[in-house]
Amino acid sequence: MRFIVWATLVCALASASCQAPPVAVSPTALHATIQAAVVATQVAGDQPDALRETPPPAQPPPLLPFTPPTRVPTPTETPRPTATPTPSPKLNVLLLGCNTGLDLAHGMGEVTNAYVTLRNIGTVELTNVCATLNANDEGKRHPDKTRCAQFLPPNTETTFKLTADTTFRQLTFIEIAVVASPGVTTQVTRADCRELDRGQVDALKKYLDTVIPSPK
């Protein structure tokens, strides 16, 4: 019996040593433990960045060399030279008409008078402008066979009365030969020169040997 009791006590002690009863923690101790954990967390958060384990920064992309844009010069239009008009001497010969008469003052019988207008239609001034009347039946040289104007500017004109000693009551063929500087030579030939009456001849007298503007 005593052995049984002793064995029981030994077993009870052995069980007590294998299973320790839970330790009761007071509220004050639990609160202190929590506070200590919070402080430790804050201290760990306040450590400098150098002590923290952070990933290495990403490498920036390599910088490409900057090439400034090439400025293309604006092409400039080269002015074209203005063409200078070539001087062009031109002369119009207008045979206005004819009439016949007697010239006793110069010892001639019948004479033929031709009224001719010379008009400068060119771009240069003409000088030494002369007109000469020739006839197929011409006798003596009449003093008014040739008439001249010293100057004849562009767009002007002058009218001459030219006279040739011709045969009485014969059909006369006439020619008006004109020369001027620079380089003008022309002629007009008529077999049937228009007969002018006295009124037409009188109207032409005020324009004879005078340089006037040509009509537009």
TIRO-2110 file (N, C-alpha, C; in Angstrom, 1 decimal):
// TIRO-2110
0.8, -1.2, 0.0, N, 1, A
0.0, 0.0, 0.0, CA, 1, A
0.9, 1.2, 0.0, C, 1, A
1.9, 1.2, 0.9, N, 2, A
2.8, 2.3, 1.0, CA, 2, A
3.5, 2.5, -0.3, C, 2, A
3.8, 1.4, -1.0, N, 3, A
4.5, 1.5, -2.3, CA, 3, A
3.6, 2.1, -3.3, C, 3, A
2.4, 1.8, -3.3, N, 4, A
1.5, 2.3, -4.3, CA, 4, A
1.4, 3.8, -4.1, C, 4, A
1.3, 4.2, -2.9, N, 5, A
1.1, 5.7, -2.6, CA, 5, A
2.4, 6.4, -3.1, C, 5, A
3.5, 5.8, -2.8, N, 6, A
4.8, 6.4, -3.2, CA, 6, A
4.9, 6.5, -4.7, C, 6, A
4.5, 5.5, -5.4, N, 7, A
4.5, 5.5, -6.9, CA, 7, A
3.6, 6.5, -7.4, C, 7, A
2.5, 6.7, -6.8, N, 8, A
1.5, 7.7, -7.2, CA, 8, A
2.1, 9.0, -7.1, C, 8, A
2.8, 9.3, -5.9, N, 9, A
3.4, 10.6, -5.7, CA, 9, A
4.5, 10.9, -6.8, C, 9, A
5.3, 9.9, -7.1, N, 10, A
6.3, 10.1, -8.0, CA, 10, A
5.8, 10.4, -9.4, C, 10, A
4.7, 9.7, -9.8, N, 11, A
4.1, 10.0, -11.1, CA, 11, A
3.5, 11.4, -11.1, C, 11, A
2.9, 11.8, -10.0, N, 12, A
2.3, 13.1, -9.9, CA, 12, A
3.4, 14.2, -10.1, C, 12, A
4.5, 14.0, -9.4, N, 13, A
5.6, 15.0, -9.5, CA, 13, A
6.2, 15.0, -10.9, C, 13, A
6.3, 13.8, -11.5, N, 14, A
6.8, 13.8, -12.9, CA, 14, A
5.8, 14.5, -13.9, C, 14, A
4.6, 14.3, -13.7, N, 15, A
3.6, 15.0, -14.6, CA, 15, A
3.6, 16.5, -14.3, C, 15, A
3.8, 16.9, -13.1, N, 16, A
3.9, 18.4, -12.8, CA, 16, A
5.1, 19.0, -13.4, C, 16, A
6.2, 18.2, -13.5, N, 17, A
7.4, 18.8, -14.1, CA, 17, A
7.3, 18.8, -15.6, C, 17, A
6.5, 18.0, -16.3, N, 18, A
6.4, 18.0, -17.8, CA, 18, A
5.4, 19.0, -18.3, C, 18, A
4.4, 19.3, -17.6, N, 19, A
3.4, 20.3, -18.0, CA, 19, A
3.4, 21.4, -17.0, C, 19, A
4.1, 22.5, -17.3, N, 20, A
4.1, 23.7, -16.4, CA, 20, A
2.8, 24.4, -16.5, C, 20, A
2.3, 24.8, -15.4, N, 21, A
1.0, 25.6, -15.5, CA, 21, A
1.3, 26.9, -16.1, C, 21, A
0.3, 27.5, -16.8, N, 22, A
0.4, 28.9, -17.5, CA, 22, A
0.7, 29.9, -16.5, C, 22, A
1.5, 30.9, -16.9, N, 23, A
1.9, 32.0, -16.0, CA, 23, A
0.9, 33.2, -16.3, C, 23, A
0.4, 33.6, -15.3, N, 24, A
-0.6, 34.7, -15.3, CA, 24, A
0.2, 36.0, -15.5, C, 24, A
-0.2, 36.9, -16.6, N, 25, A
0.5, 38.2, -16.8, CA, 25, A
-0.5, 39.3, -16.5, C, 25, A
0.0, 40.2, -15.7, N, 26, A
-0.9, 41.3, -15.3, CA, 26, A
-1.1, 42.3, -16.4, C, 26, A
-2.2, 43.0, -16.4, N, 27, A
-2.4, 44.0, -17.4, CA, 27, A
-1.3, 45.1, -17.5, C, 27, A
-0.7, 45.4, -16.5, N, 28, A
0.4, 46.5, -16.5, CA, 28, A
1.6, 46.0, -17.3, C, 28, A
1.9, 44.7, -17.0, N, 29, A
3.1, 44.1, -17.7, CA, 29, A
2.8, 44.0, -19.2, C, 29, A
1.5, 43.6, -19.6, N, 30, A
1.2, 43.5, -21.0, CA, 30, A
1.2, 44.8, -21.7, C, 30, A
0.8, 45.9, -21.0, N, 31, A
0.8, 47.2, -21.6, CA, 31, A
2.2, 47.7, -21.9, C, 31, A
3.1, 47.4, -20.9, N, 32, A
4.5, 47.8, -21.1, CA, 32, A
5.1, 47.1, -22.2, C, 32, A
4.8, 45.8, -22.4, N, 33, A
5.4, 45.0, -23.5, CA, 33, A
4.9, 45.6, -24.9, C, 33, A
3.7, 46.0, -25.0, N, 34, A
3.2, 46.6, -26.3, CA, 34, A
3.8, 47.9, -26.5, C, 34, A
4.0, 48.7, -25.5, N, 35, A
4.6, 50.0, -25.7, CA, 35, A
6.1, 49.9, -26.2, C, 35, A
6.8, 48.9, -25.6, N, 36, A
8.1, 48.6, -26.0, CA, 36, A
8.2, 48.2, -27.5, C, 36, A
7.2, 47.4, -27.9, N, 37, A
7.2, 47.0, -29.3, CA, 37, A
7.0, 48.2, -30.3, C, 37, A
6.1, 49.1, -29.9, N, 38, A
5.8, 50.3, -30.7, CA, 38, A
7.0, 51.2, -30.8, C, 38, A
7.7, 51.4, -29.7, N, 39, A
8.9, 52.3, -29.7, CA, 39, A
9.9, 51.7, -30.6, C, 39, A
10.1, 50.4, -30.5, N, 40, A
11.1, 49.7, -31.3, CA, 40, A
10.8, 49.9, -32.8, C, 40, A
9.5, 49.8, -33.2, N, 41, A
9.1, 50.0, -34.6, CA, 41, A
9.3, 51.4, -35.1, C, 41, A
9.0, 52.4, -34.2, N, 42, A
9.3, 53.8, -34.6, CA, 42, A
10.8, 54.1, -34.7, C, 42, A
11.6, 53.5, -33.8, N, 43, A
13.0, 53.7, -33.9, CA, 43, A
13.6, 53.2, -35.2, C, 43, A
13.0, 52.0, -35.6, N, 44, A
13.4, 51.4, -36.8, CA, 44, A
13.0, 52.2, -38.0, C, 44, A
11.8, 52.9, -37.9, N, 45, A
11.4, 53.8, -39.0, CA, 45, A
12.1, 55.0, -39.1, C, 45, A
12.7, 55.5, -38.0, N, 46, A
13.4, 56.8, -38.0, CA, 46, A
14.9, 56.7, -38.4, C, 46, A
15.3, 55.5, -38.8, N, 47, A
16.7, 55.3, -39.2, CA, 47, A
17.0, 56.1, -40.5, C, 47, A
18.1, 56.6, -40.8, N, 48, A
18.4, 57.3, -42.0, CA, 48, A
18.4, 56.3, -43.2, C, 48, A
18.1, 57.0, -44.4, N, 49, A
18.0, 56.2, -45.6, CA, 49, A
19.2, 55.4, -46.0, C, 49, A
20.3, 55.8, -45.5, N, 50, A
21.5, 55.1, -45.8, CA, 50, A
21.5, 53.7, -45.1, C, 50, A
20.8, 53.6, -44.0, N, 51, A
20.8, 52.3, -43.3, CA, 51, A
19.7, 51.4, -43.8, C, 51, A
18.8, 52.0, -44.6, N, 52, A
17.7, 51.2, -45.1, CA, 52, A
18.2, 50.5, -46.4, C, 52, A
17.6, 49.4, -46.6, N, 53, A
18.0, 48.6, -47.8, CA, 53, A
17.0, 49.0, -48.9, C, 53, A
17.5, 49.9, -49.9, N, 54, A
16.6, 50.4, -51.0, CA, 54, A
17.2, 49.9, -52.3, C, 54, A
16.3, 49.8, -53.3, N, 55, A
16.8, 49.3, -54.6, CA, 55, A
17.7, 50.4, -55.3, C, 55, A
18.7, 50.0, -56.0, N, 56, A
19.5, 51.0, -56.7, CA, 56, A
18.7, 51.9, -57.7, C, 56, A
19.0, 53.2, -57.8, N, 57, A
18.2, 54.0, -58.7, CA, 57, A
18.4, 53.6, -60.2, C, 57, A
17.3, 53.8, -61.0, N, 58, A
17.3, 53.4, -62.4, CA, 58, A
18.3, 54.3, -63.1, C, 58, A
19.0, 53.7, -64.0, N, 59, A
20.0, 54.5, -64.8, CA, 59, A
19.2, 55.3, -65.9, C, 59, A
19.5, 56.6, -66.0, N, 60, A
18.8, 57.4, -67.0, CA, 60, A
19.3, 57.0, -68.4, C, 60, A
18.5, 57.2, -69.4, N, 61, A
18.9, 56.9, -70.8, CA, 61, A
20.0, 57.7, -71.2, C, 61, A
20.9, 57.2, -72.0, N, 62, A
22.1, 58.0, -72.5, CA, 62, A
21.6, 59.2, -73.3, C, 62, A
22.3, 60.3, -73.1, N, 63, A
22.0, 61.6, -73.8, CA, 63, A
22.6, 61.5, -75.2, C, 63, A
21.7, 61.8, -76.2, N, 64, A
22.2, 61.8, -77.6, CA, 64, A
22.8, 63.2, -77.9, C, 64, A
23.8, 63.2, -78.7, N, 65, A
24.4, 64.5, -79.0, CA, 65, A
23.4, 65.4, -79.8, C, 65, A
23.3, 66.7, -79.4, N, 66, A
22.3, 67.7, -80.0, CA, 66, A
23.0, 68.3, -81.2, C, 66, A
22.3, 68.2, -82.3, N, 67, A
22.7, 68.8, -83.5, CA, 67, A
21.8, 69.9, -83.9, C, 67, A
22.2, 71.2, -83.9, N, 68, A
21.2, 72.3, -84.2, CA, 68, A
20.8, 72.1, -85.6, C, 68, A
19.6, 72.5, -85.9, N, 69, A
19.1, 72.5, -87.3, CA, 69, A
19.9, 73.4, -88.2, C, 69, A
20.1, 72.9, -89.4, N, 70, A
20.9, 73.7, -90.4, CA, 70, A
19.9, 74.7, -91.0, C, 70, A
20.3, 76.0, -91.0, N, 71, A
19.5, 77.0, -91.6, CA, 71, A
19.8, 77.1, -93.1, C, 71, A
18.7, 76.8, -93.8, N, 72, A
18.9, 76.9, -95.3, CA, 72, A
18.6, 78.3, -95.7, C, 72, A
19.5, 78.9, -96.4, N, 73, A
19.3, 80.3, -96.8, CA, 73, A
18.2, 80.4, -97.9, C, 73, A
17.4, 81.4, -97.7, N, 74, A
16.2, 81.6, -98.6, CA, 74, A
16.8, 82.1, -100.0, C, 74, A
16.5, 81.4, -101.0, N, 75, A
17.0, 81.9, -102.3, CA, 75, A
16.4, 83.2, -102.7, C, 75, A
17.3, 84.1, -103.2, N, 76, A
16.8, 85.4, -103.6, CA, 76, A
16.8, 85.4, -105.1, C, 76, A
15.8, 86.1, -105.6, N, 77, A
15.6, 86.2, -107.1, CA, 77, A
16.5, 87.2, -107.6, C, 77, A
17.3, 86.8, -108.5, N, 78, A
18.2, 87.8, -109.1, CA, 78, A
17.5, 88.6, -110.2, C, 78, A
17.5, 89.9, -110.0, N, 79, A
16.7, 90.8, -110.9, CA, 79, A
17.3, 90.6, -112.3, C, 79, A
16.4, 90.5, -113.2, N, 80, A
16.8, 90.4, -114.6, CA, 80, A
17.0, 91.7, -115.2, C, 80, A
18.0, 91.9, -116.0, N, 81, A
18.3, 93.2, -116.6, CA, 81, A
17.2, 93.6, -117.5, C, 81, A
16.8, 94.8, -117.4, N, 82, A
15.7, 95.3, -118.3, CA, 82, A
16.3, 95.5, -119.7, C, 82, A
15.5, 94.9, -120.6, N, 83, A
16.0, 95.1, -122.0, CA, 83, A
15.8, 96.5, -122.5, C, 83, A
16.9, 97.0, -123.0, N, 84, A
16.8, 98.4, -123.5, CA, 84, A
16.4, 98.4, -125.0, C, 84, A
15.3, 99.1, -125.3, N, 85, A
14.8, 99.0, -126.7, CA, 85, A
15.9, 99.6, -127.6, C, 85, A
16.1, 98.9, -128.7, N, 86, A
17.0, 99.4, -129.7, CA, 86, A
16.4, 100.6, -130.5, C, 86, A
17.2, 101.7, -130.6, N, 87, A
16.6, 102.8, -131.3, CA, 87, A
16.3, 102.4, -132.8, C, 87, A
15.1, 102.8, -133.2, N, 88, A
14.6, 102.4, -134.5, CA, 88, A
14.1, 103.7, -135.3, C, 88, A
14.9, 104.1, -136.2, N, 89, A
14.5, 105.3, -137.0, CA, 89, A
13.5, 104.8, -138.1, C, 89, A
12.4, 105.5, -138.1, N, 90, A
11.3, 105.2, -139.1, CA, 90, A
10.7, 106.5, -139.6, C, 90, A
10.4, 106.5, -140.9, N, 91, A
9.8, 107.8, -141.5, CA, 91, A
8.7, 107.4, -142.5, C, 91, A
7.6, 108.0, -142.3, N, 92, A
6.5, 107.8, -143.2, CA, 92, A
6.5, 109.0, -144.2, C, 92, A
6.3, 108.6, -145.5, N, 93, A
6.2, 109.6, -146.6, CA, 93, A
4.8, 109.6, -147.1, C, 93, A
4.1, 110.7, -146.9, N, 94, A
2.7, 110.9, -147.4, CA, 94, A
2.6, 111.9, -148.5, C, 94, A
2.3, 111.4, -149.7, N, 95, A
2.1, 112.3, -150.9, CA, 95, A
0.6, 112.8, -150.8, C, 95, A
0.4, 114.1, -150.5, N, 96, A
-0.9, 114.6, -150.3, CA, 96, A
-1.6, 114.9, -151.7, C, 96, A
-0.8, 115.3, -152.6, N, 97, A
-1.4, 115.7, -153.9, CA, 97, A
-0.5, 116.6, -154.7, C, 97, A
-0.9, 116.9, -155.9, N, 98, A
-0.1, 117.8, -156.8, CA, 98, A
-1.0, 118.8, -157.5, C, 98, A
-0.3, 119.8, -158.1, N, 99, A
-1.0, 120.7, -159.0, CA, 99, A
0.1, 121.3, -160.0, C, 99, A
-0.3, 121.9, -161.0, N, 100, A
0.6, 122.5, -162.0, CA, 100, A
0.4, 124.0, -162.1, C, 100, A
1.4, 124.6, -162.6, N, 101, A
1.4, 126.1, -162.8, CA, 101, A
2.5, 126.6, -163.6, C, 101, A
2.6, 127.9, -163.7, N, 102, A
3.7, 128.5, -164.5, CA, 102, A
4.6, 129.2, -163.6, C, 102, A
5.9, 129.1, -163.8, N, 103, A
6.9, 129.8, -163.0, CA, 103, A
7.8, 130.7, -163.9, C, 103, A
7.2, 131.8, -164.2, N, 104, A
7.9, 132.8, -165.0, CA, 104, A
9.1, 133.5, -164.3, C, 104, A
9.0, 133.5, -162.9, N, 105, A
10.0, 134.2, -162.1, CA, 105, A
11.3, 133.5, -162.3, C, 105, A
11.3, 132.2, -162.5, N, 106, A
12.6, 131.5, -162.6, CA, 106, A
12.9, 131.1, -164.1, C, 106, A
12.1, 131.8, -165.0, N, 107, A
12.4, 131.5, -166.4, CA, 107, A
11.9, 130.2, -166.9, C, 107, A
10.9, 129.7, -166.3, N, 108, A
10.4, 128.3, -166.6, CA, 108, A
8.9, 128.5, -167.0, C, 108, A
8.5, 127.5, -167.8, N, 109, A
7.1, 127.5, -168.2, CA, 109, A
6.3, 126.7, -167.2, C, 109, A
5.8, 125.6, -167.6, N, 110, A
5.0, 124.8, -166.7, CA, 110, A
5.8, 124.0, -165.7, C, 110, A
5.3, 124.1, -164.5, N, 111, A
6.0, 123.3, -163.4, CA, 111, A
5.0, 122.4, -162.7, C, 111, A
5.5, 121.4, -162.1, N, 112, A
4.6, 120.5, -161.3, CA, 112, A
5.0, 120.6, -159.8, C, 112, A
4.0, 120.9, -159.0, N, 113, A
4.2, 121.0, -157.5, CA, 113, A
3.6, 119.8, -156.8, C, 113, A
4.4, 119.2, -155.9, N, 114, A
4.0, 118.0, -155.2, CA, 114, A
4.0, 118.4, -153.7, C, 114, A
3.0, 118.1, -153.0, N, 115, A
2.9, 118.4, -151.5, CA, 115, A
3.0, 117.1, -150.8, C, 115, A
4.1, 117.0, -149.9, N, 116, A
4.4, 115.8, -149.2, CA, 116, A
4.6, 116.1, -147.8, C, 116, A
4.1, 115.1, -146.9, N, 117, A
4.3, 115.2, -145.5, CA, 117, A
5.3, 114.1, -145.1, C, 117, A
6.3, 114.5, -144.3, N, 118, A
7.2, 113.5, -143.7, CA, 118, A
6.9, 113.4, -142.2, C, 118, A
6.7, 112.2, -141.8, N, 119, A
6.2, 111.9, -140.4, CA, 119, A
7.2, 111.0, -139.7, C, 119, A
7.8, 111.4, -138.6, N, 120, A
8.8, 110.5, -137.8, CA, 120, A
7.9, 109.6, -136.9, C, 120, A
7.9, 108.3, -137.3, N, 121, A
7.1, 107.4, -136.4, CA, 121, A
8.1, 106.4, -135.7, C, 121, A
9.4, 106.8, -135.7, N, 122, A
10.4, 106.0, -135.0, CA, 122, A
10.5, 106.4, -133.5, C, 122, A
11.7, 106.0, -132.9, N, 123, A
11.9, 106.3, -131.5, CA, 123, A
13.2, 107.2, -131.3, C, 123, A
13.7, 107.6, -132.4, N, 124, A
14.9, 108.5, -132.4, CA, 124, A
14.6, 109.8, -133.2, C, 124, A
15.3, 110.8, -132.8, N, 125, A
15.2, 112.1, -133.6, CA, 125, A
16.0, 111.9, -134.9, C, 125, A
15.4, 112.4, -135.9, N, 126, A
16.0, 112.4, -137.3, CA, 126, A
16.5, 113.8, -137.5, C, 126, A
17.7, 113.8, -138.2, N, 127, A
18.3, 115.1, -138.6, CA, 127, A
18.6, 115.1, -140.1, C, 127, A
18.7, 116.3, -140.6, N, 128, A
18.9, 116.6, -142.0, CA, 128, A
17.9, 115.7, -142.9, C, 128, A
16.7, 116.0, -142.6, N, 129, A
15.6, 115.3, -143.3, CA, 129, A
15.3, 116.0, -144.6, C, 129, A
15.6, 115.4, -145.7, N, 130, A
15.4, 116.0, -147.0, CA, 130, A
14.5, 115.2, -148.0, C, 130, A
13.7, 115.9, -148.7, N, 131, A
12.9, 115.3, -149.8, CA, 131, A
13.1, 116.0, -151.1, C, 131, A
13.2, 115.2, -152.2, N, 132, A
13.6, 115.6, -153.5, CA, 132, A
12.5, 115.1, -154.5, C, 132, A
12.0, 116.1, -155.3, N, 133, A
11.0, 115.7, -156.4, CA, 133, A
11.8, 115.5, -157.7, C, 133, A
11.6, 114.3, -158.3, N, 134, A
12.1, 113.9, -159.6, CA, 134, A
10.9, 113.7, -160.5, C, 134, A
11.1, 114.0, -161.8, N, 135, A
10.0, 113.8, -162.8, CA, 135, A
10.7, 113.2, -164.1, C, 135, A
9.8, 112.4, -164.8, N, 136, A
10.4, 111.7, -166.0, CA, 136, A
10.6, 112.7, -167.1, C, 136, A
9.9, 113.9, -167.1, N, 137, A
10.0, 114.8, -168.2, CA, 137, A
10.6, 116.1, -167.7, C, 137, A
11.5, 116.0, -166.7, N, 138, A
12.0, 117.2, -166.0, CA, 138, A
13.0, 118.0, -167.0, C, 138, A
12.9, 119.3, -166.9, N, 139, A
13.8, 120.2, -167.7, CA, 139, A
14.9, 120.8, -166.8, C, 139, A
14.8, 122.1, -166.5, N, 140, A
15.8, 122.7, -165.7, CA, 140, A
15.6, 122.3, -164.2, C, 140, A
16.6, 122.5, -163.4, N, 141, A
16.5, 122.2, -162.0, CA, 141, A
15.9, 123.3, -161.3, C, 141, A
14.7, 123.1, -160.7, N, 142, A
14.0, 124.1, -160.0, CA, 142, A
14.7, 124.4, -158.6, C, 142, A
14.7, 125.6, -158.1, N, 143, A
15.2, 125.9, -156.7, CA, 143, A
14.5, 125.1, -155.6, C, 143, A
13.2, 124.8, -155.8, N, 144, A
12.5, 124.1, -154.8, CA, 144, A
12.3, 122.6, -155.1, C, 144, A
13.2, 122.1, -155.8, N, 145, A
13.2, 120.7, -156.1, CA, 145, A
13.5, 119.9, -154.9, C, 145, A
14.3, 120.4, -154.0, N, 146, A
14.6, 119.7, -152.7, CA, 146, A
14.4, 120.7, -151.5, C, 146, A
13.7, 120.1, -150.5, N, 147, A
13.5, 120.9, -149.3, CA, 147, A
13.9, 120.0, -148.1, C, 147, A
14.4, 120.7, -147.0, N, 148, A
15.0, 119.9, -145.9, CA, 148, A
14.5, 120.5, -144.6, C, 148, A
14.5, 119.7, -143.6, N, 149, A
14.3, 120.1, -142.2, CA, 149, A
15.5, 119.6, -141.4, C, 149, A
16.0, 120.5, -140.5, N, 150, A
17.2, 120.2, -139.8, CA, 150, A
17.0, 119.1, -138.7, C, 150, A
15.8, 119.2, -138.0, N, 151, A
15.5, 118.2, -137.0, CA, 151, A
14.1, 117.8, -137.1, C, 151, A
13.8, 116.5, -136.9, N, 152, A
12.5, 116.0, -136.9, CA, 152, A
12.4, 115.0, -135.7, C, 152, A
11.9, 115.4, -134.5, N, 153, A
11.8, 114.5, -133.4, CA, 153, A
10.8, 113.4, -133.6, C, 153, A
10.8, 112.4, -132.7, N, 154, A
9.8, 111.4, -132.8, CA, 154, A
8.4, 111.9, -132.6, C, 154, A
7.4, 111.4, -133.3, N, 155, A
6.0, 111.8, -133.3, CA, 155, A
5.8, 113.2, -133.7, C, 155, A
6.6, 113.7, -134.6, N, 156, A
6.4, 115.0, -135.2, CA, 156, A
6.4, 114.8, -136.8, C, 156, A
6.0, 115.9, -137.5, N, 157, A
5.9, 115.8, -138.9, CA, 157, A
6.1, 117.2, -139.5, C, 157, A
6.5, 117.2, -140.8, N, 158, A
6.6, 118.5, -141.5, CA, 158, A
6.1, 118.3, -142.9, C, 158, A
5.6, 119.4, -143.6, N, 159, A
5.1, 119.3, -144.9, CA, 159, A
5.9, 120.2, -145.9, C, 159, A
6.3, 119.6, -147.0, N, 160, A
7.0, 120.4, -148.0, CA, 160, A
6.2, 120.6, -149.3, C, 160, A
6.5, 121.7, -150.0, N, 161, A
6.0, 121.9, -151.4, CA, 161, A
7.3, 121.7, -152.3, C, 161, A
7.3, 120.7, -153.1, N, 162, A
8.4, 120.4, -154.0, CA, 162, A
8.0, 120.8, -155.4, C, 162, A
8.9, 121.4, -156.2, N, 163, A
8.6, 121.8, -157.5, CA, 163, A
9.6, 121.3, -158.5, C, 163, A
9.1, 120.8, -159.7, N, 164, A
10.0, 120.3, -160.8, CA, 164, A
9.5, 121.0, -162.1, C, 164, A
10.5, 121.4, -162.9, N, 165, A
10.3, 121.9, -164.2, CA, 165, A
9.9, 120.7, -165.1, C, 165, A
8.6, 120.8, -165.6, N, 166, A
8.1, 119.7, -166.4, CA, 166, A
7.6, 120.2, -167.8, C, 166, A
7.4, 119.2, -168.7, N, 167, A
7.0, 119.6, -170.0, CA, 167, A
5.5, 119.9, -170.1, C, 167, A
5.2, 121.0, -170.8, N, 168, A
3.8, 121.4, -170.9, CA, 168, A
2.9, 120.4, -171.6, C, 168, A
1.8, 120.1, -170.9, N, 169, A
0.7, 119.2, -171.4, CA, 169, A
1.2, 117.8, -171.6, C, 169, A
2.1, 117.3, -170.8, N, 170, A
2.7, 116.0, -170.9, CA, 170, A
2.3, 115.2, -169.6, C, 170, A
2.0, 113.9, -169.8, N, 171, A
1.8, 113.1, -168.6, CA, 171, A
3.1, 112.9, -167.8, C, 171, A
3.1, 113.3, -166.6, N, 172, A
4.3, 113.3, -165.8, CA, 172, A
4.3, 112.2, -164.7, C, 172, A
5.3, 111.5, -164.7, N, 173, A
5.6, 110.5, -163.6, CA, 173, A
6.5, 111.1, -162.6, C, 173, A
6.2, 111.1, -161.3, N, 174, A
7.0, 111.7, -160.3, CA, 174, A
7.5, 110.7, -159.3, C, 174, A
8.6, 111.1, -158.7, N, 175, A
9.2, 110.3, -157.6, CA, 175, A
9.6, 111.2, -156.5, C, 175, A
9.3, 110.8, -155.3, N, 176, A
9.7, 111.6, -154.1, CA, 176, A
10.8, 110.7, -153.4, C, 176, A
12.0, 111.2, -153.4, N, 177, A
13.1, 110.5, -152.7, CA, 177, A
13.5, 111.2, -151.4, C, 177, A
13.5, 110.5, -150.3, N, 178, A
13.7, 111.0, -149.0, CA, 178, A
15.0, 110.4, -148.3, C, 178, A
15.8, 111.2, -147.7, N, 179, A
16.9, 110.8, -146.9, CA, 179, A
16.9, 111.5, -145.6, C, 179, A
17.5, 110.8, -144.5, N, 180, A
17.6, 111.4, -143.2, CA, 180, A
18.6, 110.6, -142.4, C, 180, A
19.1, 111.3, -141.4, N, 181, A
20.1, 110.6, -140.5, CA, 181, A
19.4, 110.4, -139.2, C, 181, A
19.6, 109.2, -138.6, N, 182, A
20.6, 108.1, -139.0, CA, 182, A
19.9, 107.1, -139.9, C, 182, A
20.5, 106.9, -141.1, N, 183, A
20.2, 105.8, -141.9, CA, 183, A
18.8, 105.6, -142.5, C, 183, A
18.2, 106.7, -142.9, N, 184, A
16.8, 106.6, -143.5, CA, 184, A
16.9, 106.9, -144.9, C, 184, A
16.4, 106.0, -145.8, N, 185, A
16.3, 106.2, -147.2, CA, 185, A
15.1, 105.6, -147.7, C, 185, A
14.2, 106.4, -148.4, N, 186, A
13.0, 105.8, -148.9, CA, 186, A
12.5, 106.6, -150.1, C, 186, A
11.5, 106.1, -150.8, N, 187, A
11.0, 106.8, -152.0, CA, 187, A
9.6, 106.4, -152.2, C, 187, A
8.9, 107.3, -152.9, N, 188, A
7.5, 107.1, -153.3, CA, 188, A
7.3, 107.5, -154.8, C, 188, A
6.7, 106.6, -155.6, N, 189, A
6.5, 106.9, -157.0, CA, 189, A
5.1, 107.0, -157.3, C, 189, A
4.7, 108.0, -158.1, N, 190, A
3.3, 108.1, -158.5, CA, 190, A
3.2, 108.5, -160.0, C, 190, A
2.3, 107.8, -160.7, N, 191, A
2.0, 108.1, -162.1, CA, 191, A
0.8, 109.0, -162.3, C, 191, A
-0.1, 109.0, -161.2, N, 192, A
-1.3, 109.7, -161.3, CA, 192, A
-1.5, 110.5, -160.0, C, 192, A
-0.7, 111.5, -159.8, N, 193, A
-0.7, 112.3, -158.5, CA, 193, A
-2.1, 113.0, -158.5, C, 193, A
-2.7, 112.9, -157.3, N, 194, A
-4.0, 113.5, -157.2, CA, 194, A
-3.9, 115.0, -157.3, C, 194, A
-4.9, 115.6, -158.1, N, 195, A
-4.9, 117.0, -158.3, CA, 195, A
-5.5, 117.7, -157.1, C, 195, A
-4.9, 118.7, -156.6, N, 196, A
-5.4, 119.5, -155.5, CA, 196, A
-6.0, 120.8, -156.1, C, 196, A
-7.1, 121.2, -155.5, N, 197, A
-7.7, 122.5, -155.9, CA, 197, A
-7.1, 123.6, -155.1, C, 197, A
-7.5, 124.9, -155.5, N, 198, A
-7.0, 126.0, -154.8, CA, 198, A
-7.2, 126.1, -153.3, C, 198, A
-8.5, 125.7, -152.9, N, 199, A
-8.8, 125.7, -151.5, CA, 199, A
-7.9, 124.7, -150.7, C, 199, A
-7.7, 123.5, -151.2, N, 200, A
-6.8, 122.6, -150.5, CA, 200, A
-5.4, 123.1, -150.5, C, 200, A
-4.9, 123.7, -151.5, N, 201, A
-3.5, 124.2, -151.5, CA, 201, A
-3.4, 125.4, -150.5, C, 201, A
-4.4, 126.2, -150.4, N, 202, A
-4.4, 127.3, -149.5, CA, 202, A
-4.4, 126.8, -148.0, C, 202, A
-5.1, 125.7, -147.8, N, 203, A
-5.2, 125.1, -146.4, CA, 203, A
-3.8, 124.5, -146.0, C, 203, A
-3.0, 124.1, -147.0, N, 204, A
-1.7, 123.5, -146.7, CA, 204, A
-0.6, 124.5, -146.4, C, 204, A
-0.8, 125.7, -146.9, N, 205, A
0.3, 126.7, -146.8, CA, 205, A
0.7, 127.0, -145.4, C, 205, A
-0.1, 127.0, -144.4, N, 206, A
0.3, 127.3, -143.1, CA, 206, A
1.1, 126.2, -142.4, C, 206, A
1.1, 125.0, -143.0, N, 207, A
1.9, 123.9, -142.4, CA, 207, A
3.3, 123.7, -143.1, C, 207, A
3.5, 124.5, -144.2, N, 208, A
4.7, 124.2, -145.0, CA, 208, A
6.0, 124.6, -144.2, C, 208, A
7.0, 123.7, -144.3, N, 209, A
8.3, 123.9, -143.7, CA, 209, A
8.2, 124.1, -142.2, C, 209, A
7.2, 123.6, -141.5, N, 210, A
7.0, 123.8, -140.1, CA, 210, A
6.9, 122.4, -139.5, C, 210, A
7.6, 122.2, -138.3, N, 211, A
7.6, 120.9, -137.6, CA, 211, A
6.5, 121.0, -136.5, C, 211, A
5.5, 120.1, -136.6, N, 212, A
4.4, 120.1, -135.7, CA, 212, A
4.2, 118.7, -135.2, C, 212, A
3.5, 118.5, -134.0, N, 213, A
3.2, 117.2, -133.5, CA, 213, A
2.3, 116.4, -134.5, C, 213, A
2.6, 115.1, -134.6, N, 214, A
1.8, 114.3, -135.5, CA, 214, A
0.4, 114.0, -134.8, C, 214, A
-0.6, 113.9, -135.6, N, 215, A
-1.9, 113.6, -135.0, CA, 215, A
-1.9, 112.1, -134.4, C, 215, A
-2.6, 112.0, -133.3, N, 216, A
-2.7, 110.6, -132.6, CA, 216, A
-3.5, 109.7, -133.5, C, 216, A
END
